[in-house]
Amino acid sequence: MTGAVVGLLLAAGQGRRFGGDKLLHLLPDGTPIAVAAARHLREACPQSIAVLRPEQFELAGLLQAEGLETVLCPAAADGMGHSLAAGVAASADAAGWVVALADMPFLQVDTLVRVVDAVSGGAMLAAPFHDGRRGHPVGFAARWRDELLGLAGDEGARAILSAHKADLLAIETDDAGCLRDVDTPADLPA
């Protein structure tokens, strides 16, 4: 993965508000939520890694079948920061990372492509904005490697984004999927 922008699919959450493993829950077309998110990420960023909890055997198999490398994060229960750091550590020689969430199956491939292209084109940070709100995925240039490797807890990379707003390339989009995650069954189409 030397020199390429790498996609990181964060898939190690517990899904407590959903009431179970939401990432395996089937969308109306029969695709598991995380598989849909993985397909979109991999289409936009062929070199992609999914970060999982060690016990997520079934999901690991599904995501590997979609062409993603899987990385296990034993500290995932301690927060998203640990998962993000594990993904960066597994691809430390990357030119940058596009961090996507496995519970966002409605994100359009074009939005992902635009973030990948922004990071590949030299943006320090990049993210889509819809109706004035920052969405996902978030792109990070390799310049942030050390900061990302040092993440812990449940803040993820919020501190980096907050402290470096001037470095963030805002990519305006009409893709409401960049804001739409699945936290509860009510977040799914009927």
N, C-alpha and C positions, 0 to 999 in steps of 0.2 A: 504493500500500500504506500510505498515511498512516493512522495511528491504529489499525490492526488488529494482532493478533498474527499473526506470519508463521511458517510452518513452514519449517525449514531441513533439507533432506535431504543429509547429508554422504555423497557418493558418489565421492570422489576418491582412495580408498585403492588400493594396488597389488595387493592380493590375493595376496601372495607365499606365505603358508602354504597357500592353496587350490591353488596351482599354475597360476594363470591368472586371467583376469578373472571372478571369481566372481559379480559383479553381473549378468552376462549369462547365467549358468548357469540352466537351466530347473528349476523346481520340478516335482513330480509332475503338477500340473495344466497344465503347459506355459507358465507365466508366469515370466519372468526374475525373479530374486531382487529386484533393485532396483525393478522395476516393481511387484511386490507391495507392497514397503515404501512406494513412492510413492503408490500407490492408497490405502493406509490413512491416510497422512499427509494427503493432499489431502481425503479424506472428512472428517477431523476438523478440518482447517485449510485452507479453500479457497484462501487466498493462500499458496502454498508455492513455494520455490525449491530447486533441486538444485544443489549445488556439485560441479563436475567438474574433472578434469585436461583440458587443452586437446586432447589427442589422443583423447578418448572420444567420437568422432563418433556411433557407433552408439547408445550409451547416451543421449547428449544427444537424439537424435531420438526415441527411445522415451519418454523422460521428458517431452519437450515435447508429444508426442502424448497424454500423460496429463494435460496441463494445467499442468505445472510450468514456471516460468521457469527457465532454466539460466544459471548464472554459472560462468565458467571461472577457475580459480585456478592460474596458472603456478607458484606456489611450493608446490603441494600435496604434492610429493614431500618437502618439508622438514618435513611433519607436519600433524596434524589442526588445530592451532591456526591455521595459515594459512588452511585451508579455512573454519573457523568465522568468522574475521575477514572473509573475503571475502563470505560470506553476509550477515553483519551490515552490511557496507559497502554491499551492494546493496539493503538495505532499512532504511537508517539512521533513517528516520522512523517505523518500526514502534512499536507500543505494547509489544512484547515479542517473544520468539522461543521456539519449541518446536523443540529440536534433536533430530532423529532420525537414525538410522544406516541407510544403504541396505542393510546386510547383516543387517537384523533383520526378515525378512518375516513372522515369526510373532507379532509384536506386535499385540494386538487394537485395533481402532478405538476401543472404549470407553476404553481406557487413554489413548490419545492425546487423546480428547475431554476427559477429566478433567484432564489437564495443561493443555490449552488453556484450559479453563474456569477453572482455578486462576489462571493468569497474567492472564486477562481480568478476573478478579474481584479482583485486587490483590495476589496472592502475589508476593513478591520473587523467589523461586526455588521450583520445584516439581518433584517427580520421583516416579515410582511405586516402591513397595517391595513386594517379594515374598519371603516367608519371611525377613524381616529384612535383606534385601539391596537396596541402591539399584539401580534399573534405568534404562532409557531409555524414553521421551525425557526430556530435562531442559528445563524451562521457565525462561526468564529475563525479568524485567521490563525495561523500557527503562532503568531506573536503571543497569543493567550495561553499557550501550552502549560507553562508553569502555574499560572493562576488556576487553570482548569484541573490540573493534577492535584492541586492543594485543596480542592473542594471537599467539604464534608457537611453533614447535617441535611436538613430538608430545604435549604434555600436555593439549591441548584446554583445557577450562575447569575441570579438576580443582582448580587452585589457588583459584579463586573459590569452588567448592563447599566445599573444606576450610576456608577462612578464614571462611566465613559460614554455618556449619552451623545457627546459630540462626535464620537467615532462610529455611531450606529447609522448605517444606511437604511433609511425607511423605504420599503418597497410597497407602494400603494397597490391594493388589489381589491377586486370585487368578490374575492373568495371568502365567503363567511365561514367556510370550513376551517380557516386558520385560527378561528376563535372557538371552535366547537369540539369540546372533548366529551367523553362519555364517563360521567361520574356515577349516575344512577340509571336504572332501567328507563326512567322517564325521558332520558336524553336520547333514546333511540327512536327511530321512526316507528309508527304504529303498524 
